[in-house]
Amino acid sequence: MLDSLGISRTLLSSIFAISMIVYGIGMPIAGYLVGQLGTRFVLLAGAAIIAVSMVWTVCTNEPVSFTLAYGILLSFGLSFTSPIAVTPIVSKWFTRQRGKALFYLSTGSMGGIATMTPAFTSMIEWVGWRATLLLLAVLFLVLILPSGLILSDDAPVNTDLLPGQIMTNRIDVSEPMISLDRWTDALVTRPFWQITFGLFVCGFSMNLLGSHGVPMLTDHGFHEQTASFSVGLIGLVAMISSVFLGELSDRISKRSLLSVIYIFRGAEFLLIVLTMSAWQLYAVSAFGGLVWAGSTALSSAILGTLYGLRWLGVLYGWSYFIHQIGGAVGVFAAGWGYEVFGTHFFSFGIASGLLALASFVCLRLPDCATGKIIERRGAIKWN
């Protein structure tokens, strides 16, 4: 893209940052429309926007048009097919195993990292980024259209509760721990911003690695295929680990598991920028993959438990908007920091420190399994 558009790394990073902000802006809109018009409408509308934007993107040759097509329209369409669109429907269909179901949902992203990063690196070398993007558009539509048509928002009564649980649970299992009259009431509660800060850091770190991981490794002397395979290895290991983390999420404290994920990710970002050989790189990637999945799944599960399913779509949408702001900041900081300081340690070191802080903040969340929430004048306390 740098060669064909004739732009600097900082400008391209800025376009990517814009795309992440637009992606985030579309999140609460998608969450609201899911509640009003249903999951099917949102997914199919997103697929239509994506098809138009990708064709426009491959036909553009100058930065302004590229920004409009790729940075704005495509990102807006992708927000309609994001986890925001399907998290509410998954949460409706699963009560007893909600954490596991949301973890399994996240394996889609991990599978994309594992398979698409090396595959599209090879495709770009073979036919160029434009043809590769067009192939991705066709593949995306083939997968998303049937999925959008068969999904149903109407979950069965008692969802996945076992017969014994149905008899013993006389209360509404979807009853929120924090009662809201309007979704905006959540904005004055501390747990919402604790979760949102964690997602900001998640976006900062994950998009930093996604956009600058391969260039960082090639700058450090690794071959492009080695670099792309190492990033793909993170997703591959994450697909496997998400199965076990999903089991754990319904058995232990979700806040503790989320805190552990963030602190281990912080170590990953510090280690990957210091690797010197291929075997070290693969070992660090495998280590990072163990905890790469789950932060968004756990965050949405905690939001659903704390605030109820009625407002989950829009609240998760706003939290994910902050996630994308974090992603935009991370992508821009990496490009700017490298050109100013001549090292990737600047941005990757910041990511490591922020992840450690997010680990501490999320550990201070109420325990959704045992905590009893009390609201007093907009402040949240728990016993």
N, C-alpha and C positions, 0 to 999 in steps of 0.2 A: 504493500500500500504506500509506503514511504517513497519507493522508486516511481511507481506509476502516477501518483498524485503530485510528486515533487514538493513535499512539505517536510517540515522538521519533526523530530520526535516529540518535542513539546507541543506542537500544534496538533499532531495526531493524538497525543495523550489527552489534550483538551477536548477533542471531538469525542473520544471515548468517555471522558468524564461527563460531557453533556448527555451522551446516550444513557448513561447510568442514572443521571438525575431525572431524565424524561421517563425512563423505565420505572423509577420510584414514584413519580407523579401519577403514573397510570395505575399503580397498585391500589390506593384507596378508591379510585374510580371503579376499578374492576371489582373490588370487594363490595362496594355499594350496589353495583349493577347485579352481582350474583344474588344479593338479598332481594332485589326488586324483580329481576327478569329471569333468574335461574342460571345455573352453570352452563347449560348447553348454548344459550344465546351468547354468553361472554366468550366461550371458546371459539365458536364459529365466527363471530365478529373479529376476534383476534387473528384467526387464520386468514381471513380476507385481507385485513390490513397488512399482514406480513407478506402475503403474495405480491401485493402491489408495490410495497416498499423494496423488496428484494430485486424485483425487475428494474425498478428505478435506480437502485444502487449500482447494479452491474453495468448500467448504461451511462453512468456519470463519469466525468473526467476532470472535474475541478472541485476544490475544497468546499465551496458553499453548497453546491448541489449534493455533494457527498454527505455533508453535515445534515442537511434536510432529510435526505432519504434514509441514510444509515443511522445517523445519530439521533434523529427525532422520530420519524414515522415508524421505522422498524422497531425501535425500542418501545414505543407506545403500543404497537401490536403485540409484542412479546409479553408485555405486562398483563395482557388479557389471557395469556396461556401460561402464566406463571403459577407457582404454588398458591398464590392468593386465590386464584379461581377455583382450585380443587380442594384446598384445605378444609373449608366449611363442609363440603359434601362428605369428605372422608371422616371428619369429626362427627357428623350426624350418623353415619353408618356404623361407627365403632365407639363403644363406651368402655367396655372392659379392657379392650386391647387398643385403646386410642394411641398411646405412645408408640406401640409397635407399628401400627398402621401408618402413622406419620413418618416414622423412620423408614419404612419400606418405600413410602412415597419419595423420600429424599434419595433413594438409590438411583432414581432416574437421572438426577444431576450427576451423581458419582459415575454412573455408567457412561454419561456423555463425556466426562473428563477422561475416563479410562480408554474409551474407544475413539472418540472424535479427535482428541488432541494429536495423537500420532497419525491417525488416518488422514486428517485434513492437512497436516504438515506435509505429508507425502503428496497429497493431491495438489497443494499449492505449488510444490516444486515441479510437478508434472504438467498441470494445465493452467496454473495461475489462480489468483484469489478470486477473480470474477466467476470463472466457471465452477470453482469449488463452492462459492456462495449460492450459485444457481442450483447446483446439485443438492445442497442443504435445503433449499426452499422446497424442491420437489419431495425430498424425503420427509420433510416436516409435514407437508400437506397430506401425504399418504398416511401418516401416523395419526395426525390430529383430527382429521375429519371423521373417521369412523368412531374414534373415542368420544368426540363431542356428541355424536348422534345417539350413542347407547347409554350415556350417563343419565341417572335419575336422581333428582334431589329428594325424592320421597323415600326416606329410610323406614324400615319396618319398626313396629312398636317393640320397645325393649332392645332394639339393635342386636348386639352380639352377646347380651347377658345370658349366662347359663340358667337352666330352669330353676336351680336352687337359689340363685341370686335374684331372679325375678320374684320369687315368693317372699324372700327375706327383705328385699329393698322396697319399702313402701313409700319412700320419698323420691322426688324427682332427681334422677342421677345427673341431670344436666343443670341442676340448680346452681347458680354462681355463688362463689364465696363472697364476692363484692357486688352488691345490688346496684344496678345503674338504671336511672330513668331515661337517660340519653347516653349515646356512646361518648359524647364530649365530656361526661362526668369522669371518665377514666383518665382524662388528661391532667387531673389534679390529684391523682393518686401516685404514690411512690413506686409500687411494683411495676406499673406500666413503663415508667421511665428507666427503671433498672433493666427490664427486659430490652427496651429500646436501645439503651446504651450498649448492651451486649451485641445487639444486631448491628449497630453502627460499626463497632470494632470488627465484627464478623465480615461485614461488607468491605471495610478497609483492607483487611488482610487477604480475603479470598480473591477479590478482584485485582489486588496488587499482584498476587501470584499468577492469576489467570492471564493478565495482560503483559506482565513484565518478567514472569518466571523464566520462560524460554530465552528471551533476549539477555536476561541477567546471566544465565548459565553459559550461553554462547560467548558473552563478553568475558567470562571467566575461563574460556578455553575449551569448553565442552562442545562436541559436535551437535548440530541441530537435532538429529535423530535421537541421540543420547539424551539431550535436554527434554525433548517432547515426550520420549518414553518415560522419563522419570516423573514428569508431571502426570502422565497417564497412569503410572503405577500408583500414585496417590489415590486416584479415583477407583482403580481396580481393588486395592486393599480396602478402601472405604465401603465398597459394595458388600464385601464379605463381613467387615466389622459391624456394619449397620444392622445386620441380622441379630448379632449378639447384643449390641447396644439397645436395639428395640426391645428385646426380651428384658433387659435390665431396667429400662425406663418405666415399665409397669410394675416393677418389684421394689425399686429403691427410690429414694428422694430424687425428683427430677432436678431440683435446684443444685444438688450436690453433683449429679452427673454432668449438668451443664457447666458447672464450675471446673470440673476436671477436664472437660473437653477444651475449654479456653486456655487453661494453663499449659496443657500439653501442646496445643497448637502454637503457643508462644515460644516454647522450646524448639519446635519445628522450624519456625521462621529464623531463629537465631542460628540453627545448625545448617540449614540449606545454603545460606549465603557464605558459610565458612568451609564447605566441602571442597576437597582438593582432587579427588579421584572418582572414577565412575562407580566403584563398589561402595564408596562412602555415600555418594549421591543416591544410589538405589536403596541403601539401608535407611538413610534419612527419609526418603520418600515413603518407604514402607511404614516407617514409624509414624509419619504424619498421617498416612491413610487410616491408621487405627482410630484416630479421633477426628477425621476430617468431616464425616457426616454427623448430623444430629443437632447442631446448634439451632437451626431454623425449626426443625421438627419439635425439639423440646420447648423452644420459645412459644410456638403456636399452641402446643399442648397446655403449657402453663397459662397462657392467656385465656384459653377456652375454659379451664378449670376456675380461674379467678373471676372472670367477667361473664362467663356463660357463652353459649353458642349463638345467641341472637346477634351479638355485636362482634363475633369473632372475625368475620370477613373484613369489616371496615377497620377494626383496631389492628389486626394483623397487617392490613394494607398500609396504614400509617406507620407502623413500626418498620415495615419493609421499605417504606419510602426513606426513612432515616438510614436503613441498611444501605440503600443505593447512594445516598449522600456520602456515607462512609466510603463506598466503593469509588465514587468520583474523586473524593479527596485522596484516596490511596493511589489511584491510577495517575492523577496529576502529580502528586508528590514524588512518585517514583521517577517519572520523566524529568521533572524539574530538578529533583535532587541529584540525578545522575549528571545532568548537563552542568549544574552549578558546582557540585562537589567531586564529580568524577568517580563516584562509587555508589553501588547499590546498597551498601551497608546502612546508609542514611535511612532509606525508607523501610528496609526489612528490620532494622533495629527498632524503629518507631513502632512497627507492627507488633513486634515481640513484647515491648513494654505495654502497649495498649491491651493486648490479650491477657497479660498478667493482671492488669487492673480490672478488666471485665470479669475475670475469674473471681476476684474478691467481691465485686459488686453483686454478681449473681448469687454468690453464696449467702448474701444478706436478704435474698428473696424469702417470702413466707413459704413454709413447707406445705405444699398443696395436699399432702396426704393427711396431715394432722392439724395444720394451722387453722385457727378460728379468727376470721378477720373482723375488726371493729372499725367503723368509720366515725371520725370525730372532726367536724369542721374542715373537711377536705383532706385531713391527714390520715394516713393508714397506719394502724398498729395491729399487732397480732400477738396472741397468747400461745 
